Amino acid sequence: MRRLLFRIIHDIALMMDRQLRERAPQPRAGVLDSQTIKAPAACERGYDANKKITGRKRHIAVDTDGRLLMLNLTAVSISDSAGAQKVLDALKQRWH
C-alpha cells in the first residue's frame, strides 16, 4: 500500500513538474543506464566476473530532463540487457 501511494505521489509530481516546464505531462523519451554497486550484505546479490565485484546492479530510467522514471535493483550477475528489458516492460505499463 505504501509503495503504491509513493508511486502515485511521484507520478503526479513528475507530471506537474513537466507541465511547469511546458512539456507534455507524460514522458515520450528517456535514457536508460545501469550501475554496479558493492553490496556484500544484500539479500539478493551476485558476482560480476568482469568487474570483480560482489553486489547489486541498479537499472535506472530517466526522462530527457533527468527526472526519475523507473528504478530496478537486481543481482549483479544479471546482464545489462535483461535488467534493461525489465525496466522497459515496467515503463510501458506505467507510461502508456
C-alpha positions in Angstrom: 0.0 0.0 0.0 2.8 2.4 0.9 4.7 1.6 -2.3 1.5 2.3 -4.4 1.0 5.6 -2.6 4.6 6.7 -3.2 4.3 5.8 -6.9 1.1 7.9 -7.2 2.7 10.9 -5.5 5.9 10.5 -7.6 4.0 10.3 -10.9 1.8 13.3 -10.1 4.8 15.4 -9.0 6.6 14.4 -12.2 3.7 15.3 -14.4 3.3 18.7 -12.7 7.0 19.5 -13.0 6.9 18.6 -16.7 3.9 20.9 -17.2 5.6 23.7 -15.4 8.4 23.4 -17.9 5.9 23.4 -20.7 6.4 19.8 -21.6 3.9 17.0 -22.2 2.7 15.6 -18.9 3.8 12.0 -19.8 7.3 11.4 -21.0 7.9 10.2 -24.6 11.6 9.6 -24.5 14.2 8.7 -21.9 17.6 7.4 -21.1 18.4 4.0 -19.5 21.6 3.1 -17.8 22.9 0.6 -15.2 25.5 0.9 -12.4 27.2 -1.9 -10.5 27.5 -1.3 -6.7 29.2 -3.2 -4.0 26.7 -4.7 -1.6 28.3 -7.5 0.4 25.4 -7.7 2.9 22.5 -7.5 0.5 20.0 -10.4 0.4 20.0 -10.7 -3.4 23.4 -10.3 -4.9 25.7 -11.8 -7.4 29.2 -11.7 -8.7 30.4 -9.8 -11.8 33.5 -11.5 -13.1 34.4 -8.7 -15.4 34.4 -6.0 -12.7 35.3 -8.5 -9.9 32.5 -7.1 -7.7 30.0 -8.9 -5.4 26.9 -6.8 -5.1 23.9 -5.5 -6.9 23.1 -3.6 -10.1 20.9 -0.6 -10.5 19.0 -0.1 -13.7 17.7 3.5 -13.9 15.5 5.2 -16.5 15.1 9.0 -16.6 13.3 11.3 -18.9 15.3 13.6 -21.2 15.4 16.3 -18.5 16.8 13.8 -15.9 13.6 13.1 -13.9 13.5 9.6 -12.4 11.0 7.4 -14.2 11.9 3.9 -13.1 14.4 2.1 -10.9 15.1 -1.6 -10.7 17.6 -3.4 -8.4 19.0 -6.8 -9.4 21.8 -9.1 -8.6 25.0 -8.0 -10.3 25.1 -11.3 -12.2 22.0 -10.3 -14.3 23.1 -8.9 -17.7 22.5 -5.3 -18.6 20.2 -6.3 -21.4 18.0 -8.5 -19.2 17.8 -5.8 -16.5 17.0 -3.1 -19.1 14.3 -5.2 -20.6 12.6 -5.5 -17.2 12.7 -1.7 -16.8 11.4 -1.1 -20.3 8.5 -3.5 -19.7 7.6 -1.7 -16.5 7.8 1.6 -18.2 5.4 0.5 -21.0 2.9 -0.5 -18.3 3.3 2.7 -16.3 3.6 5.3 -19.0 1.5 4.3 -22.0 
